[in-house]
């Protein structure tokens, strides 16, 4: 129990370290997670339910991955991309088409032992019948498969992400956050139906990432990639201070947010290491932006 308490106490710090630029969001998420882990939530409901709203690439999915990893381990994340469930036949895939078939939901929950996080990405793209299933999950933490099997979500957190009004968040330059939050929540309530919206315990509106946030994310991702590659290759890796701004400019996209940044950083670091290793060079390396490399 002591180890669990220490893990719970560390939760907020871990999330604030990994999810940058979203300090307004994390406190309410952490409070709900701790209620769930400490047994303070009511019976017959998911341990916690979250609706994460905001533009692409600002940390909605990353926050879900981070808290699941910290509380349960990566293998306890069950993810459904709702863009794949846009027609009525999707219900048969999720629940099973007949009494002789086990639905996808039951199979996926069985893989994680019925415990962890269920993530429904881009929920606004789901067919209305799929949203009816979501309502049952939020309301009673149960779904009945076509074969009669009942799937229990009472040991799970349920997270839905949505880009509803994401473009509006990106376009706004000067607005009080409370005003923007009310606007985005109103848009989500209209799109998802009020009865669904009202059943989420936490509705969080993620901010657009400012330039300082972008720089911090680039630094975080770069240092993580450097740490992992140093462990793999045994090569000591450092970087020039100007590299952060370069990678931010290359990896941040106005509409996709920080999502492309990880791949951009991976390519940059691995290319430098690949060239070194192919030459048989294993001494330390200092990564520099291309302008400095060219000048040298």
VOGU-3710 file (C-alpha; in Angstrom, 3 decimals, decimal comma):
1> xxxxxxxxxx> 0,000/0,000/0,000  2,877/2,369/0,795  4,240/1,985/-2,755  0,804/2,795/-4,156  0,480/5,920/-2,008  3,902/7,115/-3,124  2,908/6,560/-6,746  -0,316/8,505/-6,235  1,545/11,348/-4,531  3,946/11,565/-7,474
11> xxxxxxxxxx> 1,166/11,624/-10,105  0,751/15,384/-10,469  4,476/16,030/-10,713  4,910/13,303/-13,310  2,131/14,688/-15,491  3,313/18,291/-15,189  6,780/17,189/-16,230  5,538/15,291/-19,287  2,532/17,353/-20,448  3,836/20,840/-21,103
21> xxxxxxxxxx> 1,751/23,951/-21,640  -1,433/22,571/-20,029  -1,190/23,516/-16,354  -4,836/24,626/-16,328  -5,935/21,091/-17,233  -3,857/18,808/-15,031  -5,192/19,577/-11,498  -8,795/18,468/-12,097  -7,611/15,385/-13,984  -5,289/14,415/-11,132
31> xxxxxxxxxx> -7,999/14,940/-8,491  -10,390/12,640/-10,359  -7,724/9,989/-10,894  -6,828/10,012/-7,204  -10,490/9,693/-6,241  -10,685/6,639/-8,459  -7,513/5,037/-7,152  -8,377/5,716/-3,509  -11,838/4,188/-3,872  -13,777/7,424/-3,469
41> xxxxxxxxxx> -15,951/7,104/-6,573  -19,463/5,690/-6,550  -20,332/2,156/-7,591  -21,778/1,372/-11,001  -19,802/4,057/-12,848  -16,344/4,198/-14,451  -13,589/5,129/-11,985  -13,384/8,448/-13,830  -14,628/9,889/-17,124  -12,942/12,659/-19,095
51> xxxxxxxxxx> -13,704/14,673/-22,199  -10,550/16,309/-23,532  -11,230/19,131/-26,013  -8,776/21,144/-28,076  -6,719/21,322/-31,262  -4,616/18,476/-32,597  -1,173/18,049/-31,080  -1,601/19,860/-27,758  -1,395/16,855/-25,417  -4,883/15,317/-25,130
61> xxxxxxxxxx> -3,859/11,789/-26,048  -0,409/12,215/-24,509  -1,959/13,043/-21,132  -4,073/9,885/-21,325  -1,046/7,779/-22,202  1,015/9,378/-19,422  -1,417/8,809/-16,562  -2,186/5,273/-17,738  1,511/4,436/-17,871  2,069/5,842/-14,381
71> xxxxxxxxxx> -0,908/4,138/-12,748  -1,083/0,811/-14,591  1,564/0,439/-17,306  1,377/1,039/-21,061  -0,277/-2,305/-21,719  -3,431/-1,183/-19,884  -4,441/1,407/-22,479  -7,299/0,291/-24,755  -7,585/2,700/-27,667  -10,330/3,037/-30,269
81> xxxxxxxxxx> -10,001/5,500/-33,157  -13,556/6,700/-33,727  -12,819/7,617/-37,352  -13,038/3,847/-37,924  -16,572/3,640/-36,496  -18,526/6,125/-38,594  -21,326/3,882/-39,875  -24,048/1,792/-38,254  -22,221/-1,465/-38,983  -19,601/-0,287/-36,499
91> xxxxxxxxxx> -21,882/-1,356/-33,655  -21,615/-4,957/-34,841  -17,837/-4,754/-34,827  -17,769/-3,414/-31,273  -20,466/-5,668/-29,804  -20,291/-8,657/-32,148  -22,631/-9,467/-35,022  -24,241/-12,586/-33,548  -24,559/-14,697/-30,436  -21,628/-16,773/-31,671
101> xxxxxxxxxx> -19,194/-13,859/-31,941  -17,259/-12,028/-29,237  -17,323/-8,282/-29,805  -14,141/-6,242/-30,127  -14,847/-4,352/-26,899  -14,987/-7,579/-24,889  -11,802/-8,899/-26,482  -9,851/-5,722/-25,848  -11,033/-5,372/-22,227  -10,171/-9,015/-21,589
111> xxxxxxxxxx> -6,605/-8,353/-22,787  -6,072/-5,806/-19,998  -7,883/-7,796/-17,331  -10,764/-5,309/-17,244  -8,557/-2,666/-15,644  -6,947/0,458/-17,095  -7,998/3,242/-19,463  -10,369/3,112/-22,421  -9,566/5,899/-24,901  -12,022/6,903/-27,619
121> xxxxxxxxxx> -10,117/9,245/-29,931  -11,962/11,884/-31,991  -15,310/10,963/-30,531  -17,164/13,475/-32,729  -16,524/11,202/-35,734  -18,410/8,227/-34,274  -21,790/7,136/-35,643  -24,781/8,145/-33,444  -25,380/4,485/-32,566  -21,804/4,261/-31,293
131> xxxxxxxxxx> -22,469/7,347/-29,172  -25,423/5,464/-27,692  -22,950/2,825/-26,535  -20,798/5,550/-25,004  -23,816/6,775/-23,071  -24,268/3,298/-21,573  -20,598/3,145/-20,649  -20,780/6,508/-18,888  -24,108/5,813/-17,222  -23,783/2,236/-15,988
141> xxxxxxxxxx> -20,165/1,245/-16,754  -21,489/-1,793/-18,611  -22,078/-2,983/-22,166  -23,784/-6,186/-23,236  -22,249/-7,953/-26,205  -24,270/-9,693/-28,919  -23,408/-13,073/-27,363  -24,877/-12,009/-24,018  -21,548/-11,336/-22,315  -21,499/-8,233/-20,109
151> xxxxxxxxxx> -18,390/-6,039/-20,162  -17,746/-4,137/-16,937  -15,969/-0,755/-17,067  -16,134/-0,014/-13,336  -12,371/-0,601/-12,974  -11,548/1,637/-15,914  -11,097/5,294/-16,691  -12,945/6,423/-19,776  -11,389/9,179/-21,899  -12,865/10,766/-25,015
161> xxxxxxxxxx> -10,871/13,255/-27,067  -12,282/15,666/-29,605  -11,059/18,406/-31,933  -14,445/20,154/-31,749  -13,819/23,925/-31,989  -10,084/23,229/-32,210  -9,738/25,608/-35,149  -11,367/28,367/-33,101  -8,800/27,888/-30,321  -5,967/28,164/-32,821
171> xxxxxxxxxx> -7,388/31,304/-34,421  -8,049/33,174/-31,181  -5,204/35,506/-30,273  -6,563/37,621/-27,428  -9,316/36,114/-25,293  -9,929/35,420/-21,639  -9,528/31,684/-21,090  -12,889/31,399/-19,289  -14,663/32,863/-22,333  -12,897/30,465/-24,687
181> xxxxxxxxxx> -13,680/27,489/-22,449  -17,386/28,341/-22,399  -17,425/28,642/-26,191  -15,673/25,292/-26,749  -17,856/23,505/-24,198  -21,001/24,868/-25,865  -19,788/23,593/-29,222  -19,050/20,155/-27,753  -22,403/19,955/-25,996  -24,217/20,678/-29,252
191> xxxxxxxxxx> -22,151/18,175/-31,254  -22,193/15,284/-28,777  -25,745/15,728/-27,412  -26,330/17,284/-23,982  -27,154/13,970/-22,275  -23,722/12,588/-23,170  -21,807/15,778/-22,401  -23,393/16,050/-18,949  -22,196/12,607/-17,881  -18,482/13,299/-18,084
201> xxxxxxxxxx> -16,952/13,968/-14,684  -14,267/16,219/-16,123  -14,441/18,330/-19,283  -11,035/19,854/-20,041  -10,266/22,431/-22,719  -6,621/22,269/-23,778  -4,864/25,508/-24,683  -3,018/26,181/-27,896  0,733/25,931/-27,375  2,649/29,203/-27,103
211> xxxxxxxxxx> 6,177/29,510/-28,441  7,753/28,972/-25,007  5,684/25,789/-24,649  6,841/24,628/-28,072  10,468/25,173/-27,086  9,967/23,293/-23,815  8,362/20,348/-25,623  11,184/20,237/-28,173  13,757/20,236/-25,353  11,877/17,493/-23,482
221> xxxxxxxxxx> 11,584/15,263/-26,566  15,185/15,873/-27,621  16,619/15,028/-24,218  14,509/11,883/-24,036  15,678/10,751/-27,483  19,298/11,559/-26,578  19,022/9,599/-23,335  17,561/6,553/-25,080  20,081/6,591/-27,933  23,016/7,036/-25,560
231> xxxxxxxxxx> 21,880/3,948/-23,666  21,566/1,980/-26,914  24,834/3,026/-28,543  27,079/3,923/-25,633  27,843/7,246/-27,355  27,772/10,374/-25,201  25,508/12,934/-26,878  25,297/16,663/-26,166  23,585/19,435/-28,118  24,101/23,087/-28,988
241> xxxxxxxxxx> 21,668/25,499/-27,330  20,533/26,797/-30,731  19,301/23,352/-31,748  16,098/23,686/-29,724  14,845/26,654/-31,742  15,744/24,888/-34,992  13,865/21,708/-34,075  10,888/23,729/-32,879  10,712/25,529/-36,214  11,014/22,259/-38,119
251> xxxxxxxxxx> 8,742/20,134/-35,958  5,860/22,381/-34,900  2,937/22,714/-37,307  0,318/25,484/-36,939  -2,575/23,030/-37,422  -1,043/19,762/-36,214  0,584/21,238/-33,120  3,520/19,364/-31,603  2,459/16,007/-33,024  5,086/15,986/-35,857
261> xxxxxxxxxx> 7,849/17,140/-33,505  8,732/13,734/-32,073  9,364/12,247/-35,502  11,342/15,313/-36,580  13,624/14,997/-33,551  14,035/11,254/-33,983  15,103/11,740/-37,608  17,610/14,464/-36,699  19,288/12,551/-33,867  19,327/9,210/-35,657
271> xxxxxxxxxx> 20,735/10,650/-38,856  23,672/12,135/-36,930  24,297/8,846/-35,140  23,883/6,802/-38,311  26,544/8,833/-40,093  28,921/8,444/-37,142  28,410/4,717/-36,746  28,799/4,009/-40,463  32,206/5,713/-40,266  33,158/3,600/-37,267
281> xxxxxxxxxx> 33,223/6,636/-34,979  32,009/6,040/-31,423  33,350/9,098/-29,594  30,995/11,671/-28,137  28,976/13,958/-30,372  27,530/17,466/-30,022  24,400/17,940/-32,122  24,188/21,310/-33,829  21,626/23,052/-36,019  22,399/22,740/-39,744
291> xxxxxx> 23,515/26,374/-40,046  26,272/25,836/-37,484  27,218/22,495/-39,024  27,544/24,122/-42,458  29,615/26,981/-41,041  31,959/24,545/-39,392
//
